[in-house]
Amino acid sequence: MANIRSQIKRNRQNEVRRLRNKAVRSEMKTRVKNALGQAEAGDEDTVESVRLAVKRIDKAGAKGIIHKNQASNRKARLMKRLASISADQS
């Protein structure tokens, strides 16, 4: 445990940020999983769930929780999987 007051404060801040980042990453993954699940099921709310998934990915990239290039890669991968799902259903 740190003895310096500024380091004690820094440890508290890091823990709060770690938990916040973990929650955001978890929500992002959940939104992507829901979007893919709805697309595979052929649900009519697929467009809305995809929009929410992309929004969460963009927000995580903008806030620095994931790198901006990683956010772009995740969106591209999501769209590619959705396109292949819709092609298989057609």
N, C-alpha and C positions, 0 to 999 in steps of 0.2 A: 504494500500500500504506500502511496506517495506521502511525503511529509510536507511538500510545498503546497501552499494554499491554491496557487494558480493551477497546479497539476491536478489537485483534487477536483477543482471546478471543471477542468478540461475533461477528466474522466467521467464526471456526471453528464456533461454535454454530449460526449461521444456515445454514452449508453442510450441517451434519449434519441439521438439521431440514428443509432443502429436499429433500435426498435421501430422507429418511423419508417426507415428505409425497408426493413423487413416486411412491414405491413403493406407498403406500396408495391413491392415486388410480388408479394403473394396475391394481392388483388389483381395485378396486371396478368399474372399467369392464369388466374381463375377466369378473368374476362376472355382471354384467348381460348381457354378450354371450352367455355360456354359457347363461344361463337362457332368453334369447330363442331361441337356437338350438335348445335342447332342446324348447321349447314348439312351435316350428314343425315340428320333426321328429316330434312326438307321443311323445316319450320318456317312460317311466314315472318317471324320476328328476326330472322337471320341478319337482315340489313342493319337493324337497330343494334343488335349485339355486336356486330362487326364494327360499327361506328364507335360504340363504347370501348371496345378493345383497343382500337387505334388511338382513341382519345387518351386512354390510360398509358399506352406506350409512349405517345408524344409527351405527355405530362412528365413521365418518369425521365425521359431524355432531357427535357427542358430544365428540370430541377436538379439534374446531375446525379440522379440515383442510378441510372445506367448511362453509358456514354451515348452521345447523339448518333454516332455511326451504328452502335448496337441497336438503338431504337429503330433506325432506318432498316437495318438488316432483319429485325424481328417483324416489322410491318411487311417487308417484301416477302419473307417466308410465309407469313400468314396469308397474304393475298395469293401467293402461288398455290398453297394448299387448298384454299377456297376455290380457286379456278379449277384445280384438278378434281375436286369433289363435284363441282357443278358439271364438269365435262363428263364425269362418270355417270351422273344421274340422267344426263340428256340422251 
